[in-house]
Amino acid sequence: MTAPRLFRAGDVTLGCGTVYPDMVLAYQTYGTLNAARDNAILYPTSFGAQHSDIAWLVQPGGALDPERYFIVIADLFGNGLSASPSNAGARFAGAYPFVSYHDAVAVQHRLLTEELGLERLALVYGWSMGGMQAYHWASLYPGMVERIAVVCGSARCAPYNAVFLESVRAALTTDPAFDGTRFTARPAAGLRAMGRVYAGWAMSHGFYRNELWREGGFTSLEDYLSRSWDTAFAHRDANDLLAQLATWQRGDISASPRWGGDFAAAMAAIRAHVLLMPGETDAYFQRRDSEDEVPLLTGAASVSLRPIPSLHGHRAGNPIRIPADRAFLNDTVSAFLRG
């Protein structure tokens, strides 16, 4: 893994009221900032991911081309590189505090402006939790963001999405290593159970019906589940996963003092060009949610809805090993940037 750069934000007062001492944001950059300083792209990470996990999309000739753009991948709090339960040490005597998307985006903004000297973003691109951050960016800093691409994401966590996350949390925390607040040891059984639950939500009915797992070289359904999902989250700290689940589940661009829960006002504040790319068969970030968001984007410079035509469910938005979806993603986002 490429070692991250670190932005030391100092003591940060979170939206929940807790002061996070010496909060650190990890990030990595690719490409070069041009003389006009107008080719910067922010690419926040998604659930359980670190910057090296999503850097595959940064490639010459692709949508996020480092030969054309200066790309900043920001590691979301709770991912084990940025401030997380696993590296908090003795900062908190009790439960780890809730860190919202608003908290994350505020520190990302400080990174870009204070450390990197950026005043403008050509694009905020994100998949899943990254897409939710893109929405937050456009609402919080409308004068700085020219475009956002929300891939299999939403402006707030839908109730059905929240139910999915409850099932994931329940599977993980049934492990005896969970003491009611945190994990005191690695929950091997809980992580495996979490992966099995995730497998049913992340991929579509058609994916399993058509046995598309065979395209990945798996010999049976059990082979696919055991090799792809039993170990999907085993390399991550379980307390970190819980922290990110909380951020995701309570995600809502209007859940801040600025908007006071007025979702329509938070959406109307967006001035950027908006590209929404839901997965046609994504179970928890559903196309209908994106369709319902379109009429609320009354202040956006433009809005384009381009669903990903795929049976790969939520994974269609992160198609590192799905050539057709990868081509669709690169072509659509590239055209959006050109436009």
C-alpha positions, 0 to 999 in steps of 0.5 A: 500500500502506498503510504499516506500523507498526513494532515494534522488538523489539531484539536477538532470540535466534532458536531456531536460536541466532543473535542477530538485531540490531534485529529489526523486526516490521511490522504494521497495525491496523484498528478500535478496541479496546473498553472491555473490551479483549476484541475483538482479532483477530490476522491473520498474513500468508501466504507472500509476502504483506504486510498490504495483500495480505490486508486485503481480508477486513477489511471492514464486515459481513464476518467481520473487521469493523473496526466490531466488532473491533480487528484486527492484521495482523502481517507475517510475517518474511521478507515484505520489511516485517518483518525479512527478507533484503532489509532485513537490510543487513550484519547477517549476513556469511554465510547468512541465519538460519533464522527459525521460526514460534516465533520469529515468534509470540514477537515477535508476542506481545511486540507485542501485550502490550508495545506494544498492551497486549493480554491476550486475543485473541478470535480468531487467524485465518490462511490457509495460513502464517497458519493455521500461525501460528494453531496455534502461537499456540494452543499457545504461549499457550493462556491468551490465545487464545479462538479460532483459525480455521485456513484451509487450514493445518495444525499442521505441514508434512506430508511431501507439502507439503514435497515441493511446497515442494522443487519450488518451491525447485528451480525458483527456485534453478535461475536462474543468479543463485543462488550456492548460498546467496543470489541476487545479482541478480533471478532473472527466469527462476527466478521465472517457473519458480516460478510455473508450478510453483505453478500446478499445485499451488495450483489443483485438477484440477477447476479446470483440467478445468472451465476455471474460469480463464475466470471471471477473464476469461482467454481461454486456459490459456496466457493464464491461466498467463502473466498470473496465475502468471508474474508471481505472485511477480515483485514479491517479493525472491527471497531473502525468498521462500527465507526464508519457504519455509524457515519453512513447510517446517520448520513444526511446533508441537512443534519447540521446547524446550518440546515436544521434538518431542512433537506430541501434547503440543503439540496437547493444550496448545491450549485455544481453540475451534478452527475448521478450514477445509481446502479440499476440493481443496487439494493441499498442505494437505489435508483428511485432515491436518485430519481427523487433527489433530481427535482430537489436540485433546483439550484444546480447548474445541471443535473444528469441521471445515468444509471449503470446498466449492470447486474452487479448490484452495488459493486457496479459502482466500483468495477475493478474486475467488471470490464463492461461496468468499468468502461461505462463508468470511465466513458460517462464520467469522462464525458461529464468532465469534458462537458 
